[in-house]
């Protein structure tokens, strides 16, 4: 059966947060601001710029306030901050953000190890986060981690996931993100869960946050497009790494996604060439190669590249 | 729309040919035979074991005859040899193979540069190859290169491609392979061309030979499955490299494909763990890392891997 696809897709660039946070070499604030400017100039309309977690936990994100206070003012561009608790929400609001991504895990074990709380406790904290966020006038995206599998628990019951999504929607969140934190999703599980999440969410957007750890990143995107998902998180160059799989790759690459979509006639508004230059400059900065493909292809001027 | 998928998929392992041929370090015949034994024991039912091209062109394949003469005899396993001309066909037959993959390019420029013949001349040679192959009682798969794009010409007219497929079928070939030699295919072009090729081929199998150069390998597989393609070429570890894009990755990884399919409930008969061990042993041999993902994931014994 031939598949049908949407005409437009929204991409949220998470390289500044999910990409950089796994790197030990601290990127200066000035450099981060340059990167943010460059991705916005490449046409990205949503950028996750920082994580408001404890600086001791992730030193790379210690300048979150400074970054947010110096963000460029561009019409139509939404900057997002990643938060794990009410403290993070308050910091994000104070730093001038209008939107946060509030994270919680669908895996009880992952929640206990990562957030030091059972899933049930984490859900109570999440409700508190939403309350505080709304008091500050923020729009809130929920970020549900380990939706498609957990490296500690294995498979996560989809009923648990969808029950959590429903409760989050009932709390009044503005958007939902289903995260395949470990890259364990496959096209079939993507379609099963996304279809039901989209039904629950109604006119609120459902994002997919995919990792390419097992190589299925863009196949999962394709499966998601076929069931009506039009919002995806990515990272330039395919940056980022799952802390549970050394040497494994990170998020799906922004350039790879945007290029595939453009070839398929699906518009994102993002310039692959300009974004590829951002990725390559970061590779130079870190002195290493990222796992994405298109930023590598785009540096060749001796071959035909067909959109 | 939810997609429907086949129950079984046939995988042809091409690591021994398309993988090794791009490596400068010569793999001893003994080691190649060990690899062939290992992939067969991992459940692979079709293996392309050698290329009958001039040894000066590809020194790695200079032992093609020796490899073929010493192949293990296993019921239900088909060994294939890659050929570019009638000389190659005769060598393959003499070495005891019963099946060959006869290659020709859909790109005129690529044909001139690679096979030293215009596309039209190459088609005449191809007809001669089929004639000679049949005289030797061989079954023949055509391998049509650059179907989805050429790094010299850019896009290739799908009418040219389908016309070539039709002519090859009329010559009496047994199977067709559409090769995305440069990794330029996208899910939409895969579906458009594959659908028509399957119609033309009737009860003869249409293989897709995909490269992951632009990161779309498994997305293209998914698109192909949805239009009824059930035969794919792969290489262990994602070995191989397009000669026109340095540093770019090679074939889609056998392990990545098999693992995704198994997660989706589609059987190949191949053991991902055993094949991953083959890839890692080859990485040790060459002292480098291949671009596939699952052979890396499978070496971890401290994380849950969910099928």
Interface residues (C-beta under 8 A of the other chain):
Chain A: X1 X2 X3 X4 X5 X149 X150 X151 X152 X153 X154 X155 X183 X184 X186 X187 X188 X189 X191 X195 X212 X213 X214 X215 X216 X217 X218 X219 X221 X222 X223 X226 X227 X238 X244 X245 X247 X248 X249 X253 X256 X259 X260 X263 X264 X265 X292 X293 X294 X296 X297 X300 X303 X304 X306
Chain B: X1 X2 X3 X4 X5 X149 X150 X151 X152 X153 X154 X155 X183 X184 X186 X187 X188 X189 X191 X195 X212 X213 X214 X215 X216 X217 X218 X219 X221 X222 X223 X226 X227 X238 X244 X245 X247 X248 X249 X253 X256 X259 X260 X263 X264 X265 X292 X293 X294 X296 X297 X300 X303 X304 X306
